[in-house]
Amino acid sequence: MEPAAVRWTGLAGQPVGPTGGAADSPSGVDTAGVVKLARLTMVVVLASMAAACDSTPEADPTESSSASAVAPTGSPGDFAAPPLRLPSGGAGDACPVTEPRPWDDPEQASRVLGPGPVYPIADYFTGGVLPLRDSDRRQDGSYQVKVRWLYAGYTGPVLVRAGRIDAPGTAAAEFSYLGEPRHGGHYAVLPGPAASLPGTTTVSGPGCYAYQVDSPSFSYHITFRAAPTP
């Protein structure tokens, strides 16, 4: 009697032949090979997903550069001083003094000089004349007189220079608590929008003088006369 045929069960319950190969199926497809290929494909996909999760994404170069960029800002120190061009004036009563104008806030001043927005207070001048007293005279013969300034409606750098316009001589103006000597005058950055500025004006002696007030947005002159007073 012939021995009975032995049937082997392989992957996924598929019958295989005595040699380990897949049993012939009605369609002729190697079912066990298909299953192995599917499992291999799944392993590759899972490994790729794991690698993608563990990796660190690269930064976008455009985003990185824009985030680290610093916005450019203008510096008040970059203010370029215009040339000093004082008006011409005559000696004595011929000095073309700037007429004072009323000021709205009496607690600050009753009158100011010039078009602004930075003004010397006219209350320190008598009829456009800066009084020179013996108590204001310094060892070099010049006079240093208290002159308060004020400003309104402006924030930024300002440069105040001064000079004698009717004869040889010198003059200077400065704010007592704000700014520094620069560009042959007194330079300050006004924090705004309005404030009073204690200061002094120094002249070499009696005569006709002028301030030149400059900023990036305005430039003007204020003329006054200095004369001795008891």
C-alpha positions in Angstrom: 0.0 0.0 0.0 1.4 3.5 -0.9 1.9 6.0 1.9 -0.6 8.8 2.1 0.5 12.2 0.8 1.6 14.6 3.6 0.2 18.3 3.5 2.2 21.0 5.1 0.8 24.3 6.3 2.9 27.4 5.7 2.5 31.2 6.3 -1.1 32.5 6.5 -2.3 28.9 6.6 -1.4 28.4 2.9 -0.7 24.8 2.0 2.9 24.1 0.9 4.4 21.0 -0.8 6.8 18.6 0.7 9.8 20.6 -0.5 8.7 23.8 1.4 7.4 25.6 -1.7 4.0 26.9 -2.0 1.4 24.5 -3.1 0.0 25.1 -6.5 -3.1 27.4 -6.3 -5.8 27.5 -8.8 -4.6 30.8 -10.1 -1.0 29.9 -10.2 0.1 32.7 -7.8 2.8 32.1 -5.2 0.8 33.3 -2.2 3.6 32.8 0.3 5.9 35.0 -1.7 3.3 37.8 -1.9 2.9 37.7 1.9 6.6 37.9 2.5 6.9 40.9 0.1 4.0 42.6 1.8 5.7 42.2 5.2 9.0 43.4 3.9 7.4 46.5 2.4 5.7 47.2 5.8 9.0 47.0 7.6 10.6 49.5 5.2 7.7 52.0 5.6 7.8 51.8 9.4 11.6 52.3 9.4 11.2 55.4 7.2 8.5 56.9 9.4 10.7 56.4 12.6 13.7 58.1 10.9 11.5 61.0 9.9 10.2 61.5 13.5 13.7 61.4 15.0 15.3 63.8 12.6 15.4 67.6 13.3 13.8 69.7 10.6 16.2 72.2 8.9 15.5 75.8 9.5 14.3 77.9 6.6 17.2 80.1 5.6 14.8 83.0 4.7 13.0 82.8 8.0 16.3 82.6 10.0 17.8 85.6 8.4 14.7 87.7 8.8 14.3 86.8 12.5 17.9 87.7 13.3 17.9 91.0 11.3 18.0 94.2 13.2 15.9 97.0 12.0 18.1 100.0 11.0 17.6 103.1 13.2 18.7 106.6 12.6 21.2 108.0 15.1 20.9 111.6 16.3 24.7 111.6 16.3 24.6 111.4 12.5 23.2 114.9 12.3 25.2 116.9 9.7 25.8 120.4 10.8 25.1 123.0 8.1 27.7 125.8 7.6 27.5 128.7 10.0 26.1 131.6 8.0 25.2 134.5 10.3 23.5 137.6 9.0 25.3 140.8 8.6 24.6 143.6 11.1 25.5 147.2 11.8 27.0 148.6 15.0 25.0 150.1 17.8 21.4 150.9 17.1 21.7 149.7 13.5 21.7 146.1 14.8 18.7 144.4 13.3 17.4 142.8 16.5 14.7 140.1 16.3 11.3 141.3 17.6 9.9 139.3 20.5 6.6 137.4 20.2 4.1 136.6 22.9 4.1 133.2 24.5 0.9 131.4 25.5 2.1 129.8 28.8 2.9 132.6 31.3 4.4 130.1 33.7 7.2 129.5 31.1 7.6 132.9 29.6 5.7 136.0 28.6 7.7 136.4 25.3 10.1 134.5 23.1 12.5 135.2 20.3 12.5 133.6 16.8 10.2 131.4 14.8 10.8 128.3 16.9 10.3 125.6 17.8 13.4 126.3 19.9 13.4 129.7 21.4 15.5 131.9 23.7 13.1 133.6 26.2 12.8 137.3 25.4 12.3 138.1 29.1 16.1 137.9 29.5 16.5 140.7 26.9 15.4 144.2 27.3 14.1 145.6 24.0 16.2 143.0 22.2 19.3 143.9 24.2 21.2 141.4 26.4 22.2 143.3 29.5 25.9 143.0 30.4 26.5 143.5 34.1 29.8 143.7 36.0 28.8 140.6 37.9 28.6 138.7 34.6 32.1 139.6 33.5 34.7 136.8 33.5 38.5 137.0 33.9 39.1 136.9 30.1 36.8 140.0 29.7 33.9 138.2 28.2 30.4 138.2 29.7 28.4 135.1 30.6 24.7 135.9 31.0 21.9 133.5 32.1 19.5 133.0 29.2 16.8 130.4 29.5 15.5 128.6 26.4 12.4 126.6 25.7 11.1 124.3 23.0 7.7 123.0 22.0 6.3 120.6 19.4 9.7 119.2 18.5 11.8 116.1 19.4 15.3 115.5 18.1 18.7 117.0 17.7 19.4 120.7 17.7 22.6 122.7 17.3 22.8 126.3 18.6 25.8 128.5 17.5 26.4 132.2 18.0 28.7 134.9 16.8 29.2 138.6 16.5 28.0 140.1 13.3 29.0 143.8 13.4 32.8 143.5 14.3 35.3 140.9 15.3 34.3 139.1 18.4 33.0 135.8 19.8 29.8 134.4 21.2 28.5 131.1 22.4 25.3 129.6 23.8 24.8 126.4 25.8 22.1 124.6 27.8 23.2 124.0 31.4 21.9 120.4 31.9 21.4 119.0 28.4 23.8 118.4 25.5 27.5 119.0 24.8 29.9 121.1 22.8 29.9 120.0 19.2 30.3 121.4 15.7 31.5 124.8 17.1 28.3 125.2 19.1 26.1 123.4 21.6 24.5 120.2 20.5 21.6 118.5 22.3 18.9 115.9 21.6 15.6 117.3 22.9 13.5 114.5 24.4 10.2 116.4 23.7 7.6 117.3 23.3 8.2 120.5 25.3 10.4 121.7 28.1 12.3 124.6 29.5 16.1 124.7 29.1 18.2 126.7 31.5 21.3 128.0 29.8 23.8 130.8 29.3 25.0 133.1 26.5 28.6 134.3 26.4 29.6 137.3 24.4 33.1 138.9 24.1 31.7 142.4 24.8 29.1 144.9 23.7 28.0 144.6 20.1 25.5 143.0 17.7 25.2 139.2 17.8 23.2 136.4 16.3 22.2 132.8 17.2 21.9 130.2 14.4 19.6 127.3 15.4 19.8 124.2 13.3 18.2 120.8 13.1 17.5 118.2 10.3 14.2 120.0 9.7 14.7 123.7 10.3 17.4 126.5 10.4 16.9 130.1 11.4 18.7 133.1 13.0 17.9 135.2 16.0 19.7 138.6 16.2 20.2 140.6 19.4 22.3 143.4 20.8 24.5 143.2 23.9 25.1 146.4 25.9 26.4 147.3 29.4 23.8 148.0 32.0 24.2 149.3 35.6 
